[in-house]
Amino acid sequence: MQVDGIIDGTMKLEKSLVVSRTGRIKGEVWADKIIVNGQVEGICHANSIEILDKGVVSGSIYCDNLSIDRGGKFFGTTFPAETQHVVEFTPKAKTDDKKEKPVTEQKLKKAQ
């Protein structure tokens, strides 16, 4: 997705976001890759963020791969990428009561 205008709010993308020179975003952004040549103010979550020579980012960045070209500006704080851990709980299905029971010490002695 490419932004050439103004967006105020939250954006959640599965792929790349490109903020052109005329683009302005204020809010929270989630994307696989963010390329900024305009202005972003807020919180950015991405696998990769590039701030190009005319780009300005103000706020917090959650990313492990950040690059800033000569002339690009970043005002804020960086953090490691947040990894989402999705845990699915599936209760065990009931089984027959005919399970093998543990062998006790007495049964072992009798068998010997």
C-alpha positions in Angstrom: 0.0 0.0 0.0 1.3 3.5 -0.8 0.2 6.6 1.1 0.4 9.9 -0.8 -2.1 11.8 1.4 -2.9 12.0 5.1 -4.0 9.2 7.4 -4.9 9.6 11.1 -5.6 6.3 12.8 -4.5 2.7 13.0 -3.3 0.7 10.0 -2.8 -3.1 9.9 -1.3 -4.5 6.7 0.0 -8.0 5.9 2.5 -6.7 3.3 4.4 -3.4 2.7 3.6 0.2 3.4 5.2 3.0 1.5 4.8 6.5 2.7 5.7 8.8 -0.2 7.1 12.4 0.2 3.6 13.8 0.3 2.3 11.1 2.7 1.6 11.7 6.4 0.5 9.1 8.9 -0.4 9.8 12.5 -1.2 6.8 14.6 -0.2 3.1 15.0 1.0 1.0 12.0 1.5 -2.7 11.7 3.1 -4.0 8.5 5.7 -6.5 7.2 7.8 -3.7 5.8 7.5 0.1 6.2 9.3 2.5 3.8 9.1 6.1 4.8 9.9 9.1 2.6 7.2 11.3 4.1 6.2 11.6 7.8 5.1 9.1 10.3 4.2 10.1 13.9 3.2 7.3 16.3 4.1 3.7 16.8 5.4 1.4 14.1 5.5 -2.4 14.3 7.3 -4.1 11.4 9.9 -6.8 10.4 11.8 -4.1 8.5 11.7 -0.3 8.5 13.5 2.0 6.0 13.6 5.7 6.5 14.7 7.3 3.2 16.5 10.6 2.7 13.3 12.8 3.0 11.6 10.5 5.6 10.8 11.6 9.2 9.6 9.2 11.9 8.6 10.4 15.3 7.6 8.0 18.1 8.3 4.3 18.9 9.6 1.7 16.5 9.3 -2.1 17.2 11.6 -3.7 14.7 14.7 -5.8 14.4 15.8 -4.4 11.0 16.0 -0.6 10.9 17.8 1.5 8.3 18.0 5.2 8.0 19.4 6.8 4.8 21.6 9.9 5.0 19.1 12.8 5.4 16.4 10.6 7.0 15.3 11.6 10.5 14.1 9.5 13.5 13.0 11.0 16.8 12.0 8.5 19.4 12.7 5.1 20.8 13.4 1.8 19.3 12.5 -1.6 20.7 13.1 -5.2 19.6 10.3 -6.6 17.5 7.4 -8.0 19.6 6.9 -11.7 18.8 3.4 -12.9 19.1 3.1 -16.3 20.7 -0.2 -17.9 20.0 -0.9 -20.8 22.2 -3.9 -23.0 21.4 -5.2 -25.1 24.3 -6.9 -28.3 23.3 -8.2 -30.5 26.1 -7.2 -34.1 25.9 -9.9 -36.4 24.7 -11.2 -38.9 27.2 -9.7 -42.4 26.8 -10.9 -45.8 27.9 -10.3 -46.8 31.5 -8.5 -49.8 30.1 -5.2 -48.1 30.2 -2.2 -50.0 31.3 -1.7 -49.3 35.0 1.7 -48.7 36.4 3.5 -51.7 37.7 4.0 -51.5 41.5 7.0 -52.8 43.4 5.0 -55.7 44.8 4.0 -57.0 41.4 7.7 -56.8 40.3 8.8 -58.9 43.2 6.2 -61.5 42.5 7.2 -61.7 38.9 10.8 -62.3 39.7 
